[in-house]
Amino acid sequence: MTGRIDVHSHLLPGIDDGCECLDDSLQCARAMVAAGYTHSFCTPHIWPTFPGNTVDAIPAWTSALQIELDRASIPLKLIPGGEINLRADIVDTPDDEIVTYALKRKFALIDLWADRMPKFFKPAIQRLQSMGLTVILAHPERMRMVQDNPDIADELQAMGLLLQGNLQCLSDAPDALTRRTIERYLAEDRYFLLGSDLHKPETLDIRLNGLPRAIELVGKEKVDELTKINPLKLM
């Protein structure tokens, strides 16, 4: 039986700003299992500052960490993926270098940090979509261009984008723009997925505390859809 599936995690040790060592990864994996997760996508940052995070390296690292989880009797199944920082030069990136969920070349996770929609945004999205990919935008509630204009979700979804919310934002202060935006988008049924975006053991409780808060807001059935049913489509 499949429990919850984390669709956004920096669980692989020592390769980006996530878990720093194997012990961190094991500690986070145990906490995810305790919270009801049976699967986790490993989605390290695909940034120029992390040139080693490639479509070849990530599956190997994921398999290596899986061996360690199995050795420690932690029942969490890992699946490779990546979080692509959307940049203008993605239009020149070869198709076979684009990291996708489960390397199935069906869904791609992107992030973007912008106060307003950059000129390269639509061409970059269209480039990924031309490969037959469904593009998922990570944590839009953390983007200033979304916080300042939440109705931009209509434009994003008209472009064919799916949205992934971060559980941590539900633990932010009630008046924080991140929390106000994620609560609004949950109420408006904007999200396709909810993920932990886990990075380090010391911040994981704050992230997982967002799970019961999401259930309070929209109910268990909807949260199950965002953390169980829809994530299965990524596989």
C-alpha positions as protocol buffer text, in pm:
chain_id: "A"
residue {
  index: 1
  type: MET
  ca { x: 0 y: 0 z: 0 }
}
residue {
  index: 2
  type: THR
  ca { x: 119 y: 351 z: -81 }
}
residue {
  index: 3
  type: GLY
  ca { x: 99 y: 617 z: 188 }
}
residue {
  index: 4
  type: ARG
  ca { x: 182 y: 980 z: 132 }
}
residue {
  index: 5
  type: ILE
  ca { x: 434 y: 1064 z: -138 }
}
residue {
  index: 6
  type: ASP
  ca { x: 665 y: 1361 z: -87 }
}
residue {
  index: 7
  type: VAL
  ca { x: 707 y: 1532 z: -423 }
}
residue {
  index: 8
  type: HIS
  ca { x: 973 y: 1785 z: -325 }
}
residue {
  index: 9
  type: SER
  ca { x: 1270 y: 1705 z: -103 }
}
residue {
  index: 10
  type: HIS
  ca { x: 1639 y: 1779 z: -70 }
}
residue {
  index: 11
  type: LEU
  ca { x: 1706 y: 1449 z: 100 }
}
residue {
  index: 12
  type: LEU
  ca { x: 2020 y: 1346 z: -89 }
}
residue {
  index: 13
  type: PRO
  ca { x: 2318 y: 1424 z: 137 }
}
residue {
  index: 14
  type: GLY
  ca { x: 2586 y: 1676 z: 56 }
}
residue {
  index: 15
  type: ILE
  ca { x: 2488 y: 1779 z: -296 }
}
residue {
  index: 16
  type: ASP
  ca { x: 2296 y: 2106 z: -250 }
}
residue {
  index: 17
  type: ASP
  ca { x: 2163 y: 2316 z: 38 }
}
residue {
  index: 18
  type: GLY
  ca { x: 1963 y: 2025 z: 179 }
}
residue {
  index: 19
  type: CYS
  ca { x: 2076 y: 1742 z: 405 }
}
residue {
  index: 20
  type: GLU
  ca { x: 2446 y: 1788 z: 476 }
}
residue {
  index: 21
  type: CYS
  ca { x: 2537 y: 1429 z: 560 }
}
residue {
  index: 22
  type: LEU
  ca { x: 2401 y: 1077 z: 566 }
}
residue {
  index: 23
  type: ASP
  ca { x: 2291 y: 1106 z: 928 }
}
residue {
  index: 24
  type: ASP
  ca { x: 2078 y: 1408 z: 835 }
}
residue {
  index: 25
  type: SER
  ca { x: 1918 y: 1212 z: 551 }
}
residue {
  index: 26
  type: LEU
  ca { x: 1842 y: 915 z: 776 }
}
residue {
  index: 27
  type: GLN
  ca { x: 1694 y: 1138 z: 1045 }
}
residue {
  index: 28
  type: CYS
  ca { x: 1469 y: 1315 z: 793 }
}
residue {
  index: 29
  type: ALA
  ca { x: 1364 y: 987 z: 633 }
}
residue {
  index: 30
  type: ARG
  ca { x: 1260 y: 844 z: 971 }
}
residue {
  index: 31
  type: ALA
  ca { x: 1053 y: 1156 z: 1041 }
}
residue {
  index: 32
  type: MET
  ca { x: 881 y: 1133 z: 703 }
}
residue {
  index: 33
  type: VAL
  ca { x: 789 y: 769 z: 766 }
}
residue {
  index: 34
  type: ALA
  ca { x: 653 y: 862 z: 1110 }
}
residue {
  index: 35
  type: ALA
  ca { x: 436 y: 1125 z: 939 }
}
residue {
  index: 36
  type: GLY
  ca { x: 283 y: 864 z: 709 }
}
residue {
  index: 37
  type: TYR
  ca { x: 504 y: 891 z: 401 }
}
residue {
  index: 38
  type: THR
  ca { x: 603 y: 575 z: 215 }
}
residue {
  index: 39
  type: HIS
  ca { x: 769 y: 737 z: -89 }
}
residue {
  index: 40
  type: SER
  ca { x: 979 y: 1045 z: -152 }
}
residue {
  index: 41
  type: PHE
  ca { x: 1104 y: 1204 z: -470 }
}
residue {
  index: 42
  type: CYS
  ca { x: 1461 y: 1330 z: -435 }
}
residue {
  index: 43
  type: THR
  ca { x: 1456 y: 1667 z: -611 }
}
residue {
  index: 44
  type: PRO
  ca { x: 1794 y: 1838 z: -570 }
}
residue {
  index: 45
  type: HIS
  ca { x: 1844 y: 2186 z: -710 }
}
residue {
  index: 46
  type: ILE
  ca { x: 1938 y: 2203 z: -1077 }
}
residue {
  index: 47
  type: TRP
  ca { x: 2139 y: 2524 z: -1061 }
}
residue {
  index: 48
  type: PRO
  ca { x: 2459 y: 2643 z: -1231 }
}
residue {
  index: 49
  type: THR
  ca { x: 2614 y: 2648 z: -883 }
}
residue {
  index: 50
  type: PHE
  ca { x: 2556 y: 2270 z: -856 }
}
residue {
  index: 51
  type: PRO
  ca { x: 2693 y: 2150 z: -1193 }
}
residue {
  index: 52
  type: GLY
  ca { x: 2720 y: 1791 z: -1071 }
}
residue {
  index: 53
  type: ASN
  ca { x: 2344 y: 1755 z: -1025 }
}
residue {
  index: 54
  type: THR
  ca { x: 2268 y: 1590 z: -1358 }
}
residue {
  index: 55
  type: VAL
  ca { x: 2031 y: 1340 z: -1511 }
}
residue {
  index: 56
  type: ASP
  ca { x: 2306 y: 1077 z: -1480 }
}
residue {
  index: 57
  type: ALA
  ca { x: 2426 y: 1151 z: -1128 }
}
residue {
  index: 58
  type: ILE
  ca { x: 2094 y: 1194 z: -945 }
}
residue {
  index: 59
  type: PRO
  ca { x: 1964 y: 838 z: -1003 }
}
residue {
  index: 60
  type: ALA
  ca { x: 2295 y: 693 z: -883 }
}
residue {
  index: 61
  type: TRP
  ca { x: 2287 y: 906 z: -567 }
}
residue {
  index: 62
  type: THR
  ca { x: 1924 y: 814 z: -509 }
}
residue {
  index: 63
  type: SER
  ca { x: 2006 y: 443 z: -536 }
}
residue {
  index: 64
  type: ALA
  ca { x: 2299 y: 483 z: -298 }
}
residue {
  index: 65
  type: LEU
  ca { x: 2082 y: 654 z: -37 }
}
residue {
  index: 66
  type: GLN
  ca { x: 1814 y: 387 z: -82 }
}
residue {
  index: 67
  type: ILE
  ca { x: 2071 y: 124 z: 11 }
}
residue {
  index: 68
  type: GLU
  ca { x: 2145 y: 315 z: 331 }
}
residue {
  index: 69
  type: LEU
  ca { x: 1775 y: 348 z: 416 }
}
residue {
  index: 70
  type: ASP
  ca { x: 1723 y: -23 z: 361 }
}
residue {
  index: 71
  type: ARG
  ca { x: 2026 y: -101 z: 576 }
}
residue {
  index: 72
  type: ALA
  ca { x: 1879 y: 114 z: 853 }
}
residue {
  index: 73
  type: SER
  ca { x: 1535 y: -51 z: 812 }
}
residue {
  index: 74
  type: ILE
  ca { x: 1368 y: 279 z: 716 }
}
residue {
  index: 75
  type: PRO
  ca { x: 1070 y: 191 z: 492 }
}
residue {
  index: 76
  type: LEU
  ca { x: 1085 y: 489 z: 259 }
}
residue {
  index: 77
  type: LYS
  ca { x: 1106 y: 431 z: -116 }
}
residue {
  index: 78
  type: LEU
  ca { x: 1312 y: 693 z: -300 }
}
residue {
  index: 79
  type: ILE
  ca { x: 1254 y: 810 z: -656 }
}
residue {
  index: 80
  type: PRO
  ca { x: 1488 y: 1040 z: -853 }
}
residue {
  index: 81
  type: GLY
  ca { x: 1390 y: 1383 z: -975 }
}
residue {
  index: 82
  type: GLY
  ca { x: 1508 y: 1741 z: -967 }
}
residue {
  index: 83
  type: GLU
  ca { x: 1405 y: 2103 z: -907 }
}
residue {
  index: 84
  type: ILE
  ca { x: 1500 y: 2304 z: -1214 }
}
residue {
  index: 85
  type: ASN
  ca { x: 1572 y: 2672 z: -1170 }
}
residue {
  index: 86
  type: LEU
  ca { x: 1398 y: 2835 z: -1465 }
}
residue {
  index: 87
  type: ARG
  ca { x: 1641 y: 3053 z: -1657 }
}
residue {
  index: 88
  type: ALA
  ca { x: 1659 y: 3208 z: -2002 }
}
residue {
  index: 89
  type: ASP
  ca { x: 1922 y: 2958 z: -2116 }
}
residue {
  index: 90
  type: ILE
  ca { x: 1690 y: 2661 z: -2070 }
}
residue {
  index: 91
  type: VAL
  ca { x: 1579 y: 2708 z: -2431 }
}
residue {
  index: 92
  type: ASP
  ca { x: 1930 y: 2594 z: -2530 }
}
residue {
  index: 93
  type: THR
  ca { x: 1948 y: 2297 z: -2291 }
}
residue {
  index: 94
  type: PRO
  ca { x: 1947 y: 1961 z: -2472 }
}
residue {
  index: 95
  type: ASP
  ca { x: 1637 y: 1752 z: -2413 }
}
residue {
  index: 96
  type: ASP
  ca { x: 1833 y: 1468 z: -2256 }
}
residue {
  index: 97
  type: GLU
  ca { x: 1977 y: 1700 z: -1988 }
}
residue {
  index: 98
  type: ILE
  ca { x: 1637 y: 1800 z: -1850 }
}
residue {
  index: 99
  type: VAL
  ca { x: 1578 y: 1623 z: -1518 }
}
residue {
  index: 100
  type: THR
  ca { x: 1219 y: 1502 z: -1478 }
}
residue {
  index: 101
  type: TYR
  ca { x: 1018 y: 1323 z: -1213 }
}
residue {
  index: 102
  type: ALA
  ca { x: 1122 y: 956 z: -1198 }
}
residue {
  index: 103
  type: LEU
  ca { x: 1319 y: 1030 z: -1519 }
}
residue {
  index: 104
  type: LYS
  ca { x: 997 y: 942 z: -1705 }
}
residue {
  index: 105
  type: ARG
  ca { x: 1007 y: 1259 z: -1919 }
}
residue {
  index: 106
  type: LYS
  ca { x: 647 y: 1340 z: -1837 }
}
residue {
  index: 107
  type: PHE
  ca { x: 655 y: 1593 z: -1552 }
}
residue {
  index: 108
  type: ALA
  ca { x: 919 y: 1855 z: -1468 }
}
residue {
  index: 109
  type: LEU
  ca { x: 945 y: 2058 z: -1147 }
}
residue {
  index: 110
  type: ILE
  ca { x: 1068 y: 2417 z: -1180 }
}
residue {
  index: 111
  type: ASP
  ca { x: 1127 y: 2704 z: -945 }
}
residue {
  index: 112
  type: LEU
  ca { x: 1161 y: 3076 z: -1009 }
}
residue {
  index: 113
  type: TRP
  ca { x: 1242 y: 3372 z: -786 }
}
residue {
  index: 114
  type: ALA
  ca { x: 1105 y: 3692 z: -936 }
}
residue {
  index: 115
  type: ASP
  ca { x: 921 y: 4009 z: -837 }
}
residue {
  index: 116
  type: ARG
  ca { x: 749 y: 4008 z: -1174 }
}
residue {
  index: 117
  type: MET
  ca { x: 719 y: 3767 z: -1462 }
}
residue {
  index: 118
  type: PRO
  ca { x: 1047 y: 3782 z: -1660 }
}
residue {
  index: 119
  type: LYS
  ca { x: 1043 y: 3805 z: -2037 }
}
residue {
  index: 120
  type: PHE
  ca { x: 1199 y: 3461 z: -2072 }
}
residue {
  index: 121
  type: PHE
  ca { x: 928 y: 3293 z: -1863 }
}
residue {
  index: 122
  type: LYS
  ca { x: 679 y: 3199 z: -2133 }
}
residue {
  index: 123
  type: PRO
  ca { x: 941 y: 3094 z: -2394 }
}
residue {
  index: 124
  type: ALA
  ca { x: 1113 y: 2878 z: -2133 }
}
residue {
  index: 125
  type: ILE
  ca { x: 786 y: 2711 z: -2034 }
}
residue {
  index: 126
  type: GLN
  ca { x: 695 y: 2656 z: -2398 }
}
residue {
  index: 127
  type: ARG
  ca { x: 1037 y: 2501 z: -2457 }
}
residue {
  index: 128
  type: LEU
  ca { x: 975 y: 2242 z: -2185 }
}
residue {
  index: 129
  type: GLN
  ca { x: 622 y: 2181 z: -2303 }
}
residue {
  index: 130
  type: SER
  ca { x: 748 y: 2126 z: -2658 }
}
residue {
  index: 131
  type: MET
  ca { x: 926 y: 1818 z: -2518 }
}
residue {
  index: 132
  type: GLY
  ca { x: 591 y: 1678 z: -2412 }
}
residue {
  index: 133
  type: LEU
  ca { x: 647 y: 1773 z: -2048 }
}
residue {
  index: 134
  type: THR
  ca { x: 385 y: 1890 z: -1804 }
}
residue {
  index: 135
  type: VAL
  ca { x: 552 y: 2167 z: -1605 }
}
residue {
  index: 136
  type: ILE
  ca { x: 492 y: 2202 z: -1231 }
}
residue {
  index: 137
  type: LEU
  ca { x: 580 y: 2529 z: -1060 }
}
residue {
  index: 138
  type: ALA
  ca { x: 718 y: 2476 z: -709 }
}
residue {
  index: 139
  type: HIS
  ca { x: 596 y: 2690 z: -418 }
}
residue {
  index: 140
  type: PRO
  ca { x: 436 y: 2980 z: -608 }
}
residue {
  index: 141
  type: GLU
  ca { x: 324 y: 3118 z: -271 }
}
residue {
  index: 142
  type: ARG
  ca { x: 689 y: 3203 z: -200 }
}
residue {
  index: 143
  type: MET
  ca { x: 723 y: 3416 z: -516 }
}
residue {
  index: 144
  type: ARG
  ca { x: 681 y: 3791 z: -479 }
}
residue {
  index: 145
  type: MET
  ca { x: 516 y: 3818 z: -820 }
}
residue {
  index: 146
  type: VAL
  ca { x: 245 y: 3583 z: -692 }
}
residue {
  index: 147
  type: GLN
  ca { x: 214 y: 3735 z: -344 }
}
residue {
  index: 148
  type: ASP
  ca { x: 161 y: 4081 z: -494 }
}
residue {
  index: 149
  type: ASN
  ca { x: -93 y: 3952 z: -747 }
}
residue {
  index: 150
  type: PRO
  ca { x: -247 y: 3618 z: -645 }
}
residue {
  index: 151
  type: ASP
  ca { x: -480 y: 3634 z: -945 }
}
residue {
  index: 152
  type: ILE
  ca { x: -176 y: 3562 z: -1162 }
}
residue {
  index: 153
  type: ALA
  ca { x: -261 y: 3198 z: -1094 }
}
residue {
  index: 154
  type: ASP
  ca { x: -521 y: 3229 z: -1371 }
}
residue {
  index: 155
  type: GLU
  ca { x: -248 y: 3321 z: -1619 }
}
residue {
  index: 156
  type: LEU
  ca { x: -13 y: 3050 z: -1496 }
}
residue {
  index: 157
  type: GLN
  ca { x: -278 y: 2782 z: -1525 }
}
residue {
  index: 158
  type: ALA
  ca { x: -387 y: 2910 z: -1866 }
}
residue {
  index: 159
  type: MET
  ca { x: -29 y: 2843 z: -1976 }
}
residue {
  index: 160
  type: GLY
  ca { x: -74 y: 2480 z: -1871 }
}
residue {
  index: 161
  type: LEU
  ca { x: 128 y: 2502 z: -1551 }
}
residue {
  index: 162
  type: LEU
  ca { x: 44 y: 2293 z: -1246 }
}
residue {
  index: 163
  type: LEU
  ca { x: 119 y: 2428 z: -898 }
}
residue {
  index: 164
  type: GLN
  ca { x: 293 y: 2263 z: -602 }
}
residue {
  index: 165
  type: GLY
  ca { x: 248 y: 2414 z: -257 }
}
residue {
  index: 166
  type: ASN
  ca { x: 498 y: 2395 z: 28 }
}
residue {
  index: 167
  type: LEU
  ca { x: 372 y: 2262 z: 361 }
}
residue {
  index: 168
  type: GLN
  ca { x: 609 y: 2488 z: 553 }
}
residue {
  index: 169
  type: CYS
  ca { x: 421 y: 2798 z: 443 }
}
residue {
  index: 170
  type: LEU
  ca { x: 119 y: 2679 z: 641 }
}
residue {
  index: 171
  type: SER
  ca { x: 336 y: 2709 z: 955 }
}
residue {
  index: 172
  type: ASP
  ca { x: 435 y: 3069 z: 884 }
}
residue {
  index: 173
  type: ALA
  ca { x: 283 y: 3356 z: 1082 }
}
residue {
  index: 174
  type: PRO
  ca { x: -89 y: 3399 z: 1007 }
}
residue {
  index: 175
  type: ASP
  ca { x: -30 y: 3740 z: 847 }
}
residue {
  index: 176
  type: ALA
  ca { x: 271 y: 3629 z: 639 }
}
residue {
  index: 177
  type: LEU
  ca { x: 223 y: 3667 z: 265 }
}
residue {
  index: 178
  type: THR
  ca { x: 337 y: 3309 z: 214 }
}
residue {
  index: 179
  type: ARG
  ca { x: 70 y: 3171 z: 445 }
}
residue {
  index: 180
  type: ARG
  ca { x: -205 y: 3400 z: 320 }
}
residue {
  index: 181
  type: THR
  ca { x: -128 y: 3298 z: -37 }
}
residue {
  index: 182
  type: ILE
  ca { x: -110 y: 2922 z: 22 }
}
residue {
  index: 183
  type: GLU
  ca { x: -431 y: 2928 z: 224 }
}
residue {
  index: 184
  type: ARG
  ca { x: -606 y: 3119 z: -53 }
}
residue {
  index: 185
  type: TYR
  ca { x: -479 y: 2882 z: -320 }
}
residue {
  index: 186
  type: LEU
  ca { x: -584 y: 2579 z: -118 }
}
residue {
  index: 187
  type: ALA
  ca { x: -931 y: 2726 z: -75 }
}
residue {
  index: 188
  type: GLU
  ca { x: -949 y: 2799 z: -450 }
}
residue {
  index: 189
  type: ASP
  ca { x: -829 y: 2445 z: -536 }
}
residue {
  index: 190
  type: ARG
  ca { x: -527 y: 2578 z: -724 }
}
residue {
  index: 191
  type: TYR
  ca { x: -275 y: 2311 z: -625 }
}
residue {
  index: 192
  type: PHE
  ca { x: -195 y: 1984 z: -797 }
}
residue {
  index: 193
  type: LEU
  ca { x: 54 y: 1876 z: -528 }
}
residue {
  index: 194
  type: LEU
  ca { x: 171 y: 1954 z: -176 }
}
residue {
  index: 195
  type: GLY
  ca { x: 533 y: 1881 z: -82 }
}
residue {
  index: 196
  type: SER
  ca { x: 757 y: 1921 z: 220 }
}
residue {
  index: 197
  type: ASP
  ca { x: 1056 y: 2080 z: 44 }
}
residue {
  index: 198
  type: LEU
  ca { x: 1257 y: 1928 z: 331 }
}
residue {
  index: 199
  type: HIS
  ca { x: 1613 y: 2049 z: 368 }
}
residue {
  index: 200
  type: LYS
  ca { x: 1750 y: 1978 z: 715 }
}
residue {
  index: 201
  type: PRO
  ca { x: 1638 y: 1787 z: 1025 }
}
residue {
  index: 202
  type: GLU
  ca { x: 1607 y: 2100 z: 1236 }
}
residue {
  index: 203
  type: THR
  ca { x: 1339 y: 2252 z: 1010 }
}
residue {
  index: 204
  type: LEU
  ca { x: 1146 y: 1937 z: 925 }
}
residue {
  index: 205
  type: ASP
  ca { x: 897 y: 1957 z: 1213 }
}
residue {
  index: 206
  type: ILE
  ca { x: 791 y: 2304 z: 1101 }
}
residue {
  index: 207
  type: ARG
  ca { x: 728 y: 2172 z: 752 }
}
residue {
  index: 208
  type: LEU
  ca { x: 536 y: 1864 z: 862 }
}
residue {
  index: 209
  type: ASN
  ca { x: 320 y: 2074 z: 1095 }
}
residue {
  index: 210
  type: GLY
  ca { x: 168 y: 2214 z: 778 }
}
residue {
  index: 211
  type: LEU
  ca { x: 8 y: 1878 z: 701 }
}
residue {
  index: 212
  type: PRO
  ca { x: -259 y: 1882 z: 975 }
}
residue {
  index: 213
  type: ARG
  ca { x: -318 y: 2251 z: 906 }
}
residue {
  index: 214
  type: ALA
  ca { x: -390 y: 2173 z: 542 }
}
residue {
  index: 215
  type: ILE
  ca { x: -636 y: 1906 z: 654 }
}
residue {
  index: 216
  type: GLU
  ca { x: -805 y: 2159 z: 883 }
}
residue {
  index: 217
  type: LEU
  ca { x: -844 y: 2397 z: 590 }
}
residue {
  index: 218
  type: VAL
  ca { x: -964 y: 2171 z: 308 }
}
residue {
  index: 219
  type: GLY
  ca { x: -1022 y: 1829 z: 460 }
}
residue {
  index: 220
  type: LYS
  ca { x: -845 y: 1496 z: 457 }
}
residue {
  index: 221
  type: GLU
  ca { x: -986 y: 1384 z: 121 }
}
residue {
  index: 222
  type: LYS
  ca { x: -843 y: 1685 z: -61 }
}
residue {
  index: 223
  type: VAL
  ca { x: -505 y: 1659 z: 115 }
}
residue {
  index: 224
  type: ASP
  ca { x: -492 y: 1289 z: 27 }
}
residue {
  index: 225
  type: GLU
  ca { x: -547 y: 1389 z: -336 }
}
residue {
  index: 226
  type: LEU
  ca { x: -254 y: 1633 z: -318 }
}
residue {
  index: 227
  type: THR
  ca { x: -16 y: 1400 z: -131 }
}
residue {
  index: 228
  type: LYS
  ca { x: -123 y: 1052 z: -243 }
}
residue {
  index: 229
  type: ILE
  ca { x: -337 y: 1037 z: -556 }
}
residue {
  index: 230
  type: ASN
  ca { x: -186 y: 1308 z: -776 }
}
residue {
  index: 231
  type: PRO
  ca { x: 175 y: 1221 z: -684 }
}
residue {
  index: 232
  type: LEU
  ca { x: 119 y: 870 z: -818 }
}
residue {
  index: 233
  type: LYS
  ca { x: 76 y: 1028 z: -1162 }
}
residue {
  index: 234
  type: LEU
  ca { x: 439 y: 1144 z: -1148 }
}
residue {
  index: 235
  type: MET
  ca { x: 559 y: 783 z: -1146 }
}
